[in-house]
Amino acid sequence: MIKRTLALALTLFCTASAAGTVTVTDGGSNTSDTAISTEVLNSCTLTTTDAVFTNYTATQSTDLTTSTAGVSIQCNDGAQYTLELISNPGPTTTEPAMVHATLPNEYLVYLLDSISDGITLDGLRTYTADGEPVTFTLSYLIPAGQFSAAAGDYSDTQTLTIDLLN
């Protein structure tokens, strides 16, 4: 009996040195721990909706202000990020402009009128996520009196960039 116990103790001692491996013989029992680990990487989801204006006429006396785009951002807790909105200028202007669908030199200036909830989109302000979604609205206007724009469909694409900092 002494020989058998000694042999079992030596077997367990020698075999248990390999991580996660144990040997059990002769009706004995043993346990082995399994390490579980991962690294959480910062990540964000950015979702936008399109801004679509109603029909525009140059003879209207006030700016056309009925277009909004929705933005939703959700990042994991602690992620730090910046936001930057990049606009495309028209062919002969530095202001954001929609370009005519078939006449590439025709454009219609539009402006970002407001951003809800104190959000800035200059790429300079750092935001720290808390894991909850952040939603806000971009409100646009088309200035009245743009008689130089030919009739037709106009469009543009603005790029909202999110940069993760950590």
MARMI-695414 format. One line per field, with one value per residue: residue number from 1; residue in one letter; x, y, z of N, C-alpha, C, O in turn. Coordinates in pm, whole numbers, padded with zeros to 5 digits. Layout:
REM residues N
n: [NUM:...]
res: [a:...]
n.x: [X:...]
n.y: [Y:...]
n.z: [Z:...]
ca.x: [X:...]
ca.y: [Y:...]
ca.z: [Z:...]
c.x: [X:...]
c.y: [Y:...]
c.z: [Z:...]
o.x: [X:...]
o.y: [Y:...]
o.z: [Z:...]
This chain:
REM residues 166
n: [1:2:3:4:5:6:7:8:9:10:11:12:13:14:15:16:17:18:19:20:21:22:23:24:25:26:27:28:29:30:31:32:33:34:35:36:37:38:39:40:41:42:43:44:45:46:47:48:49:50:51:52:53:54:55:56:57:58:59:60:61:62:63:64:65:66:67:68:69:70:71:72:73:74:75:76:77:78:79:80:81:82:83:84:85:86:87:88:89:90:91:92:93:94:95:96:97:98:99:100:101:102:103:104:105:106:107:108:109:110:111:112:113:114:115:116:117:118:119:120:121:122:123:124:125:126:127:128:129:130:131:132:133:134:135:136:137:138:139:140:141:142:143:144:145:146:147:148:149:150:151:152:153:154:155:156:157:158:159:160:161:162:163:164:165:166]
res: [m:i:k:r:t:l:a:l:a:l:t:l:f:c:t:a:s:a:a:g:t:v:t:v:t:d:g:g:s:n:t:s:d:t:a:i:s:t:e:v:l:n:s:c:t:l:t:t:t:d:a:v:f:t:n:y:t:a:t:q:s:t:d:l:t:t:s:t:a:g:v:s:i:q:c:n:d:g:a:q:y:t:l:e:l:i:s:n:p:g:p:t:t:t:e:p:a:m:v:h:a:t:l:p:n:e:y:l:v:y:l:l:d:s:i:s:d:g:i:t:l:d:g:l:r:t:y:t:a:d:g:e:p:v:t:f:t:l:s:y:l:i:p:a:g:q:f:s:a:a:a:g:d:y:s:d:t:q:t:l:t:i:d:l:l:n]
n.x: [00083:00193:00381:00218:00074:00285:00375:00153:00147:00388:00336:00124:00252:00456:00313:00129:00268:00251:00062:-00284:-00309:-00372:-00325:-00506:-00524:-00623:-00885:-00870:-00900:-00880:-00824:-00822:-00731:-00858:-00746:-00910:-00921:-00917:-00869:-01016:-01089:-01104:-01394:-01632:-01962:-02095:-02368:-02563:-02827:-02978:-02994:-03256:-03380:-03684:-03843:-03671:-03688:-03556:-03680:-03799:-03846:-03717:-03462:-03432:-03499:-03556:-03424:-03280:-03027:-02976:-02762:-02594:-02391:-02212:-01992:-01762:-01736:-01529:-01382:-01211:-01271:-01274:-01470:-01524:-01656:-01660:-01693:-01784:-01673:-01832:-01793:-01693:-01676:-01600:-01769:-01986:-02150:-02416:-02407:-02523:-02706:-02654:-02517:-02214:-02087:-02274:-02407:-02547:-02545:-02531:-02573:-02448:-02660:-02713:-02608:-02729:-02735:-02485:-02264:-01950:-01796:-01536:-01310:-01140:-01230:-01233:-01414:-01539:-01653:-01936:-02043:-02307:-02545:-02492:-02681:-02753:-02855:-02805:-02868:-02960:-02948:-03060:-02951:-03160:-03240:-03063:-03020:-02855:-02849:-02920:-03226:-03309:-03191:-02997:-02711:-02499:-02229:-02145:-01878:-01861:-01632:-01506:-01258:-01079:-00901:-00767]
n.y: [-00119:00124:00163:00198:00442:00623:00606:00710:00973:01070:01055:01241:01473:01503:01510:01717:01946:02045:02297:02300:02024:01719:01407:01125:00837:00506:00539:00792:01156:01480:01828:02084:02407:02640:02904:03197:03450:03773:04056:04367:04568:04908:05028:05162:05240:05411:05578:05726:05935:06046:06387:06549:06795:06986:07097:07364:07711:07992:08235:08242:08409:08357:08161:07815:07580:07318:07071:06795:06584:06278:06154:05889:05756:05497:05383:05164:05162:05412:05458:05695:05960:06165:06386:06476:06678:06683:06887:06927:07167:07384:07405:07667:07794:07831:07742:07482:07289:07166:06977:07000:06736:06671:06882:06968:07210:07363:07466:07458:07636:07529:07534:07431:07468:07426:07222:06980:06937:07036:06932:06926:06937:06961:06810:06854:06848:06622:06336:06121:05801:05642:05399:05414:05503:05798:06051:06289:06581:06717:07020:07171:07442:07611:07897:08173:08316:08221:08262:08185:07914:07640:07477:07154:06837:06830:06736:06630:06498:06472:06401:06237:06186:05963:05941:05717:05754:05607]
n.z: [00000:00070:-00132:-00357:-00300:-00289:-00552:-00689:-00588:-00689:-00961:-00994:-00911:-01101:-01345:-01315:-01352:-01610:-01765:-01710:-01726:-01574:-01407:-01315:-01126:-01031:-00907:-00787:-00755:-00908:-00984:-01236:-01332:-01570:-01754:-01856:-02087:-02248:-02464:-02464:-02729:-02823:-02980:-03211:-03328:-03593:-03717:-03968:-04100:-04404:-04523:-04661:-04861:-04911:-05218:-05378:-05447:-05609:-05577:-05331:-05018:-04780:-04615:-04694:-04461:-04386:-04360:-04203:-04065:-03905:-03647:-03492:-03243:-03095:-02860:-02693:-02332:-02202:-02431:-02626:-02852:-03152:-03357:-03693:-03944:-04284:-04557:-04901:-05121:-05364:-05729:-05780:-05537:-05187:-05001:-04866:-05112:-05313:-05609:-05943:-06103:-06374:-06482:-06420:-06345:-06224:-05917:-05583:-05299:-04963:-04608:-04288:-04038:-03763:-03482:-03276:-02914:-02822:-02955:-03120:-03438:-03535:-03522:-03313:-03047:-02779:-02702:-02447:-02425:-02267:-02305:-02373:-02633:-02829:-02959:-03211:-03401:-03723:-03863:-04163:-04405:-04700:-04845:-04931:-05257:-05461:-05760:-05965:-05995:-06198:-06301:-06172:-06036:-05740:-05548:-05276:-05081:-04750:-04528:-04230:-03992:-03753:-03517:-03332:-03036:-02845]
ca.x: [00000:00281:00437:00115:00051:00404:00375:00048:00192:00491:00271:00053:00350:00527:00222:00058:00351:00205:-00057:-00411:-00304:-00357:-00346:-00572:-00520:-00670:-01001:-00844:-00959:-00795:-00885:-00731:-00787:-00843:-00743:-00992:-00882:-00930:-00841:-01124:-01039:-01201:-01465:-01750:-02054:-02141:-02482:-02618:-02939:-02961:-03067:-03323:-03458:-03801:-03807:-03617:-03706:-03470:-03763:-03851:-03789:-03641:-03379:-03499:-03434:-03631:-03352:-03198:-02967:-02956:-02634:-02589:-02258:-02202:-01859:-01750:-01706:-01391:-01321:-01202:-01279:-01305:-01560:-01497:-01745:-01589:-01786:-01728:-01709:-01880:-01688:-01633:-01699:-01539:-01878:-02042:-02246:-02468:-02377:-02630:-02690:-02603:-02437:-02117:-02046:-02388:-02411:-02639:-02481:-02609:-02494:-02483:-02723:-02693:-02583:-02795:-02670:-02351:-02162:-01867:-01749:-01415:-01199:-01052:-01285:-01227:-01528:-01514:-01777:-01978:-02108:-02444:-02548:-02501:-02752:-02769:-02911:-02742:-02972:-02904:-03031:-03018:-02979:-03253:-03189:-02956:-03075:-02761:-02862:-03010:-03326:-03268:-03157:-02866:-02675:-02363:-02202:-02054:-01816:-01845:-01523:-01481:-01123:-01053:-00773:-00700]
ca.y: [00000:00241:00176:00249:00581:00697:00610:00803:01108:01109:01076:01369:01581:01519:01541:01842:02061:02099:02379:02245:01879:01639:01263:01061:00692:00421:00590:00921:01271:01598:01938:02166:02538:02688:03050:03255:03591:03841:04199:04445:04677:05017:05025:05249:05229:05543:05564:05855:05937:06150:06514:06572:06919:06998:07170:07499:07813:08108:08351:08242:08522:08312:08041:07686:07523:07201:06947:06751:06451:06220:06086:05809:05699:05418:05328:05097:05248:05459:05490:05839:05982:06297:06386:06583:06682:06737:06929:06945:07298:07385:07425:07801:07852:07757:07697:07354:07306:07051:06992:06957:06596:06656:07001:06968:07345:07426:07424:07524:07644:07497:07558:07363:07572:07398:07086:06969:06878:07086:06853:06998:06847:07020:06716:06899:06815:06480:06281:05994:05724:05571:05277:05445:05575:05945:06088:06433:06618:06822:07096:07242:07540:07662:08041:08224:08405:08166:08263:08130:07768:07588:07382:07014:06771:06862:06652:06637:06404:06516:06287:06247:06096:05940:05892:05664:05805:05511]
ca.z: [00000:00073:-00265:-00447:-00266:-00329:-00698:-00729:-00554:-00784:-01091:-00990:-00900:-01228:-01454:-01289:-01384:-01738:-01740:-01751:-01742:-01452:-01425:-01202:-01139:-00922:-00836:-00724:-00823:-00913:-01058:-01315:-01362:-01707:-01760:-01962:-02097:-02377:-02460:-02526:-02812:-02839:-03107:-03218:-03440:-03638:-03807:-04010:-04193:-04507:-04514:-04790:-04862:-04998:-05339:-05357:-05552:-05583:-05546:-05193:-04945:-04663:-04634:-04682:-04343:-04342:-04377:-04091:-04071:-03773:-03624:-03370:-03218:-02972:-02840:-02564:-02217:-02188:-02560:-02653:-02995:-03204:-03472:-03789:-04059:-04399:-04661:-05035:-05177:-05502:-05829:-05776:-05404:-05076:-04915:-04906:-05221:-05387:-05751:-06034:-06143:-06510:-06518:-06311:-06303:-06154:-05777:-05492:-05168:-04843:-04487:-04164:-03957:-03620:-03436:-03145:-02797:-02791:-03024:-03217:-03544:-03592:-03506:-03205:-02915:-02745:-02629:-02381:-02428:-02146:-02348:-02416:-02761:-02834:-03081:-03233:-03530:-03803:-03934:-04278:-04474:-04831:-04845:-05033:-05361:-05545:-05895:-06063:-05999:-06301:-06252:-06177:-05910:-05683:-05433:-05222:-04973:-04646:-04460:-04085:-03954:-03612:-03494:-03198:-02988:-02756]
c.x: [00086:00340:00338:00088:00168:00408:00270:00090:00298:00431:00199:00150:00417:00434:00155:00141:00315:00074:-00181:-00414:-00288:-00380:-00407:-00567:-00581:-00783:-00980:-00917:-00862:-00870:-00778:-00801:-00761:-00849:-00828:-00958:-00910:-00885:-00956:-01061:-01146:-01264:-01589:-01834:-02105:-02250:-02535:-02742:-02919:-03043:-03125:-03410:-03587:-03756:-03768:-03653:-03624:-03552:-03819:-03777:-03708:-03561:-03465:-03428:-03497:-03555:-03265:-03143:-02947:-02823:-02644:-02450:-02267:-02066:-01857:-01705:-01558:-01323:-01322:-01197:-01301:-01398:-01524:-01591:-01673:-01690:-01713:-01769:-01759:-01766:-01619:-01659:-01626:-01643:-01926:-02149:-02289:-02444:-02493:-02600:-02628:-02518:-02334:-02067:-02157:-02391:-02509:-02576:-02579:-02516:-02541:-02532:-02699:-02668:-02643:-02699:-02525:-02237:-02082:-01806:-01624:-01293:-01108:-01100:-01283:-01348:-01486:-01646:-01806:-02051:-02249:-02440:-02558:-02570:-02763:-02816:-02829:-02854:-02907:-03002:-02972:-03052:-03072:-03178:-03077:-03008:-02982:-02771:-02964:-03108:-03273:-03238:-03015:-02839:-02530:-02350:-02106:-02000:-01801:-01745:-01514:-01341:-01111:-00913:-00698:-00739]
c.y: [00124:00266:00241:00397:00667:00710:00709:00947:01156:01135:01209:01485:01606:01564:01677:01965:02121:02173:02311:02094:01814:01493:01209:00911:00627:00484:00722:01033:01388:01706:02011:02296:02573:02840:03096:03403:03643:03985:04269:04561:04784:05007:05113:05212:05370:05521:05702:05834:06055:06275:06542:06696:06903:07077:07314:07587:07935:08230:08351:08347:08481:08188:07916:07608:07392:07069:06915:06611:06403:06148:06011:05745:05618:05353:05255:05195:05283:05494:05642:05859:06130:06280:06502:06568:06752:06763:06945:07082:07284:07414:07562:07870:07770:07705:07559:07376:07171:07079:06933:06816:06579:06774:07024:07106:07422:07374:07509:07520:07604:07514:07469:07471:07549:07250:07077:06916:06920:07008:06946:06897:06899:06928:06750:06857:06664:06443:06150:05920:05661:05442:05298:05518:05726:05978:06239:06457:06729:06889:07182:07345:07570:07810:08081:08302:08350:08148:08201:07978:07726:07490:07240:06959:06803:06768:06674:06527:06470:06392:06318:06142:06086:05880:05844:05704:05706:05370]
c.z: [00000:-00065:-00362:-00421:-00310:-00481:-00749:-00701:-00650:-00923:-01096:-00985:-01035:-01339:-01435:-01323:-01520:-01714:-01794:-01765:-01605:-01488:-01299:-01227:-01016:-00841:-00765:-00797:-00818:-00990:-01135:-01346:-01509:-01704:-01879:-01969:-02237:-02358:-02531:-02602:-02822:-02977:-03097:-03339:-03469:-03741:-03840:-04096:-04289:-04475:-04653:-04777:-04942:-05121:-05306:-05476:-05512:-05541:-05403:-05112:-04822:-04697:-04620:-04571:-04297:-04353:-04254:-04120:-03929:-03765:-03492:-03361:-03090:-02969:-02706:-02456:-02213:-02319:-02579:-02804:-03026:-03323:-03564:-03908:-04173:-04510:-04793:-05087:-05320:-05598:-05820:-05643:-05299:-04980:-04958:-05012:-05277:-05534:-05832:-06085:-06281:-06558:-06407:-06266:-06233:-06011:-05699:-05353:-05058:-04722:-04373:-04069:-03808:-03597:-03297:-03038:-02774:-02853:-03114:-03313:-03612:-03580:-03390:-03065:-02894:-02662:-02565:-02368:-02292:-02179:-02397:-02551:-02742:-02966:-03090:-03375:-03593:-03882:-04043:-04332:-04610:-04831:-04961:-05140:-05446:-05688:-05999:-06076:-06106:-06240:-06266:-06039:-05869:-05567:-05394:-05118:-04876:-04576:-04313:-04044:-03803:-03600:-03350:-03155:-02899:-02788]
o.x: [00053:00347:00375:00080:00147:00441:00297:00068:00298:00474:00213:00128:00432:00472:00127:00089:00345:-00017:-00185:-00514:-00198:-00446:-00364:-00602:-00588:-00779:-01066:-00989:-00772:-00970:-00659:-00918:-00656:-00947:-00818:-00965:-00926:-00866:-00989:-00988:-01265:-01196:-01643:-01784:-02154:-02228:-02550:-02760:-02849:-03148:-03051:-03501:-03596:-03641:-03826:-03648:-03624:-03498:-03880:-03658:-03637:-03588:-03561:-03311:-03491:-03619:-03188:-03205:-02905:-02777:-02696:-02400:-02322:-02027:-01939:-01645:-01472:-01215:-01421:-01128:-01340:-01405:-01497:-01604:-01630:-01762:-01593:-01888:-01732:-01654:-01500:-01665:-01594:-01611:-01909:-02228:-02210:-02458:-02551:-02485:-02556:-02454:-02363:-02009:-02136:-02378:-02549:-02555:-02697:-02394:-02659:-02454:-02668:-02701:-02612:-02596:-02449:-02123:-02138:-01770:-01608:-01184:-01007:-01019:-01325:-01381:-01405:-01741:-01716:-02115:-02307:-02343:-02625:-02524:-02780:-02817:-02787:-02925:-02811:-03122:-02852:-03169:-03061:-03067:-03001:-03037:-03026:-02705:-03079:-03078:-03200:-03257:-02923:-02930:-02450:-02450:-02000:-02069:-01736:-01769:-01513:-01310:-01130:-00817:-00578:-00693]
o.y: [00222:00380:00329:00473:00776:00817:00785:01034:01272:01227:01283:01587:01721:01648:01744:02076:02238:02120:02270:02040:01850:01462:01242:00863:00689:00481:00762:01007:01392:01676:02002:02296:02540:02897:03041:03473:03567:04030:04235:04641:04753:04982:05135:05160:05439:05454:05787:05728:06151:06268:06555:06703:06816:07121:07377:07543:07976:08319:08449:08371:08565:08119:07914:07574:07360:06964:06999:06532:06479:06089:06062:05687:05663:05278:05280:05298:05195:05555:05708:05786:06208:06172:06613:06460:06867:06673:06975:07111:07184:07444:07573:07993:07654:07631:07521:07470:07077:07193:06831:06780:06482:06766:07094:07117:07534:07254:07617:07412:07641:07509:07436:07555:07644:07165:07158:06857:06845:07017:07034:06786:06883:06966:06681:06833:06588:06509:06075:05971:05630:05382:05207:05587:05775:05937:06308:06366:06823:06824:07255:07337:07556:07846:08029:08349:08429:08037:08167:07920:07771:07426:07209:07027:06802:06725:06729:06470:06519:06290:06416:06022:06187:05781:05922:05688:05720:05277]
o.z: [-00067:-00109:-00440:-00518:-00366:-00533:-00842:-00785:-00689:-00993:-01193:-01051:-01076:-01421:-01534:-01324:-01544:-01650:-01910:-01813:-01529:-01586:-01188:-01335:-00909:-00718:-00687:-00894:-00734:-01055:-01104:-01383:-01564:-01657:-01989:-01868:-02332:-02245:-02644:-02545:-02829:-03077:-02988:-03438:-03380:-03842:-03752:-04157:-04256:-04410:-04750:-04695:-05029:-05127:-05217:-05591:-05396:-05476:-05361:-05134:-04765:-04796:-04542:-04585:-04178:-04356:-04208:-04191:-03842:-03863:-03393:-03458:-02990:-03059:-02618:-02485:-02220:-02318:-02550:-02876:-02939:-03383:-03517:-03966:-04160:-04552:-04795:-05097:-05388:-05554:-05849:-05637:-05322:-04887:-05075:-05004:-05287:-05580:-05796:-06107:-06304:-06662:-06310:-06158:-06188:-05986:-05742:-05297:-05062:-04736:-04363:-04024:-03735:-03680:-03210:-03070:-02712:-02807:-03178:-03274:-03733:-03623:-03370:-02976:-02981:-02564:-02622:-02307:-02215:-02093:-02458:-02580:-02651:-03072:-02989:-03459:-03526:-03958:-04017:-04308:-04633:-04819:-05072:-05117:-05501:-05733:-06109:-06163:-06105:-06139:-06361:-05937:-05951:-05497:-05471:-05074:-04915:-04568:-04276:-04059:-03733:-03665:-03257:-03231:-02879:-02723]
